[in-house]
Amino acid sequence: MRDGNRKPTVERAFELARSGRYRHMRDLRRQLVREGCDDVDRHLAGTGIRKQLLGEAAQARGRTGPGRALRKEYETTVGG
């Protein structure tokens, strides 16, 4: 992060995912960039972290899996 008082990018990504407000990775990424997080694409590049973030977001919305809006992105991320 640019400011020493800000949380690390991955930690903030999980907080945002758990808020349930972000239905798509692209929206979560945009918010992280708006907040000044460093190297957002690099930190969120792995399929494992995307799977975890999408799962957290779905759980925050009261689902055990991705909603219809996330289905294609989720399947692409976790391989089906």
C-alpha atoms as an extended CHARMM CRD file, in Angstrom:
* protein
*
        80  EXT
         1         1  MET       CA              0.0000000000        0.0000000000        0.0000000000  PROA      1               0.0000000000
         2         2  ARG       CA              1.1860000000        3.5000000000       -0.6030000000  PROA      2               0.0000000000
         3         3  ASP       CA              0.4510000000        4.7670000000        2.8950000000  PROA      3               0.0000000000
         4         4  GLY       CA              2.1410000000        3.0580000000        5.8260000000  PROA      4               0.0000000000
         5         5  ASN       CA             -1.1410000000        3.2290000000        7.7720000000  PROA      5               0.0000000000
         6         6  ARG       CA             -3.1160000000        1.2430000000        5.2240000000  PROA      6               0.0000000000
         7         7  LYS       CA             -3.7260000000       -2.4760000000        5.3220000000  PROA      7               0.0000000000
         8         8  PRO       CA             -1.9290000000       -4.8240000000        2.9460000000  PROA      8               0.0000000000
         9         9  THR       CA             -3.6690000000       -5.3590000000       -0.3910000000  PROA      9               0.0000000000
        10        10  VAL       CA             -4.6860000000       -8.9760000000        0.2340000000  PROA      10              0.0000000000
        11        11  GLU       CA             -6.0070000000       -8.2450000000        3.7240000000  PROA      11              0.0000000000
        12        12  ARG       CA             -8.1070000000       -5.3790000000        2.3730000000  PROA      12              0.0000000000
        13        13  ALA       CA             -9.3510000000       -7.5720000000       -0.5040000000  PROA      13              0.0000000000
        14        14  PHE       CA            -10.7100000000      -10.0860000000        2.0000000000  PROA      14              0.0000000000
        15        15  GLU       CA            -12.3870000000       -7.3460000000        4.0150000000  PROA      15              0.0000000000
        16        16  LEU       CA            -14.1020000000       -6.0530000000        0.9060000000  PROA      16              0.0000000000
        17        17  ALA       CA            -15.1290000000       -9.5460000000       -0.1740000000  PROA      17              0.0000000000
        18        18  ARG       CA            -16.6110000000      -10.2300000000        3.2710000000  PROA      18              0.0000000000
        19        19  SER       CA            -18.6790000000       -7.0450000000        3.0150000000  PROA      19              0.0000000000
        20        20  GLY       CA            -20.8250000000       -8.7820000000        0.3860000000  PROA      20              0.0000000000
        21        21  ARG       CA            -20.9420000000       -5.6070000000       -1.7230000000  PROA      21              0.0000000000
        22        22  TYR       CA            -18.7560000000       -6.8760000000       -4.5610000000  PROA      22              0.0000000000
        23        23  ARG       CA            -20.2890000000       -9.4620000000       -6.8680000000  PROA      23              0.0000000000
        24        24  HSD       CA            -17.4260000000       -9.4970000000       -9.3940000000  PROA      24              0.0000000000
        25        25  MET       CA            -13.6490000000       -9.5860000000       -9.0870000000  PROA      25              0.0000000000
        26        26  ARG       CA            -13.3510000000       -6.6250000000      -11.4480000000  PROA      26              0.0000000000
        27        27  ASP       CA            -15.4060000000       -4.4770000000       -9.0550000000  PROA      27              0.0000000000
        28        28  LEU       CA            -13.3550000000       -5.5730000000       -6.0740000000  PROA      28              0.0000000000
        29        29  ARG       CA            -10.1400000000       -4.8290000000       -7.9890000000  PROA      29              0.0000000000
        30        30  ARG       CA            -11.3940000000       -1.3760000000       -8.9580000000  PROA      30              0.0000000000
        31        31  GLN       CA            -12.1660000000       -0.5660000000       -5.3430000000  PROA      31              0.0000000000
        32        32  LEU       CA             -8.7170000000       -1.6670000000       -4.2260000000  PROA      32              0.0000000000
        33        33  VAL       CA             -7.1350000000        0.5730000000       -6.8710000000  PROA      33              0.0000000000
        34        34  ARG       CA             -9.3650000000        3.4880000000       -5.7910000000  PROA      34              0.0000000000
        35        35  GLU       CA             -8.1630000000        2.9840000000       -2.2380000000  PROA      35              0.0000000000
        36        36  GLY       CA             -4.5520000000        3.1590000000       -3.3770000000  PROA      36              0.0000000000
        37        37  CYS       CA             -3.5760000000       -0.4720000000       -2.9200000000  PROA      37              0.0000000000
        38        38  ASP       CA             -0.3420000000       -1.4570000000       -4.6390000000  PROA      38              0.0000000000
        39        39  ASP       CA              0.0730000000       -4.1880000000       -7.2470000000  PROA      39              0.0000000000
        40        40  VAL       CA             -3.5880000000       -5.2150000000       -7.1290000000  PROA      40              0.0000000000
        41        41  ASP       CA             -3.4370000000       -7.3610000000      -10.2670000000  PROA      41              0.0000000000
        42        42  ARG       CA             -0.3010000000       -9.1400000000       -9.0730000000  PROA      42              0.0000000000
        43        43  HSD       CA             -1.7440000000       -9.8540000000       -5.6280000000  PROA      43              0.0000000000
        44        44  LEU       CA             -5.0150000000      -11.1890000000       -7.0550000000  PROA      44              0.0000000000
        45        45  ALA       CA             -3.5550000000      -13.0600000000      -10.0310000000  PROA      45              0.0000000000
        46        46  GLY       CA             -3.6190000000      -16.5710000000       -8.5910000000  PROA      46              0.0000000000
        47        47  THR       CA             -6.6220000000      -18.8240000000       -9.0240000000  PROA      47              0.0000000000
        48        48  GLY       CA             -6.4710000000      -19.8180000000       -5.3640000000  PROA      48              0.0000000000
        49        49  ILE       CA             -6.8980000000      -16.3110000000       -4.0280000000  PROA      49              0.0000000000
        50        50  ARG       CA             -9.6550000000      -15.5400000000       -6.5280000000  PROA      50              0.0000000000
        51        51  LYS       CA            -11.4790000000      -18.7040000000       -5.4660000000  PROA      51              0.0000000000
        52        52  GLN       CA            -11.1630000000      -17.7200000000       -1.8080000000  PROA      52              0.0000000000
        53        53  LEU       CA            -12.3310000000      -14.1500000000       -2.4160000000  PROA      53              0.0000000000
        54        54  LEU       CA            -15.3060000000      -15.2600000000       -4.5010000000  PROA      54              0.0000000000
        55        55  GLY       CA            -16.2120000000      -17.7900000000       -1.8260000000  PROA      55              0.0000000000
        56        56  GLU       CA            -16.0290000000      -15.1530000000        0.9160000000  PROA      56              0.0000000000
        57        57  ALA       CA            -18.1830000000      -12.7900000000       -1.1390000000  PROA      57              0.0000000000
        58        58  ALA       CA            -20.7820000000      -15.5050000000       -1.7730000000  PROA      58              0.0000000000
        59        59  GLN       CA            -20.8350000000      -16.4850000000        1.9000000000  PROA      59              0.0000000000
        60        60  ALA       CA            -21.2730000000      -12.8400000000        2.9140000000  PROA      60              0.0000000000
        61        61  ARG       CA            -24.3720000000      -12.7250000000        0.7570000000  PROA      61              0.0000000000
        62        62  GLY       CA            -25.7100000000      -15.8250000000        2.4910000000  PROA      62              0.0000000000
        63        63  ARG       CA            -24.8400000000      -18.3220000000       -0.2050000000  PROA      63              0.0000000000
        64        64  THR       CA            -22.7280000000      -21.4330000000       -0.0040000000  PROA      64              0.0000000000
        65        65  GLY       CA            -21.5250000000      -20.9810000000       -3.5580000000  PROA      65              0.0000000000
        66        66  PRO       CA            -21.4370000000      -18.2420000000       -6.1370000000  PROA      66              0.0000000000
        67        67  GLY       CA            -24.6340000000      -16.5290000000       -7.2370000000  PROA      67              0.0000000000
        68        68  ARG       CA            -25.7610000000      -16.5260000000      -10.8300000000  PROA      68              0.0000000000
        69        69  ALA       CA            -23.7930000000      -13.3340000000      -11.5480000000  PROA      69              0.0000000000
        70        70  LEU       CA            -20.5880000000      -15.0230000000      -10.3790000000  PROA      70              0.0000000000
        71        71  ARG       CA            -21.1620000000      -18.4720000000      -11.8770000000  PROA      71              0.0000000000
        72        72  LYS       CA            -19.1180000000      -18.0130000000      -15.0740000000  PROA      72              0.0000000000
        73        73  GLU       CA            -16.2850000000      -16.1500000000      -13.3360000000  PROA      73              0.0000000000
        74        74  TYR       CA            -16.2010000000      -18.7150000000      -10.5090000000  PROA      74              0.0000000000
        75        75  GLU       CA            -16.1300000000      -21.6810000000      -12.8660000000  PROA      75              0.0000000000
        76        76  THR       CA            -13.3670000000      -20.0830000000      -14.9060000000  PROA      76              0.0000000000
        77        77  THR       CA            -11.3740000000      -19.3580000000      -11.7420000000  PROA      77              0.0000000000
        78        78  VAL       CA            -11.6620000000      -22.8010000000      -10.1690000000  PROA      78              0.0000000000
        79        79  GLY       CA            -11.7610000000      -24.8210000000      -13.3590000000  PROA      79              0.0000000000
        80        80  GLY       CA            -15.3370000000      -25.8400000000      -13.5400000000  PROA      80              0.0000000000
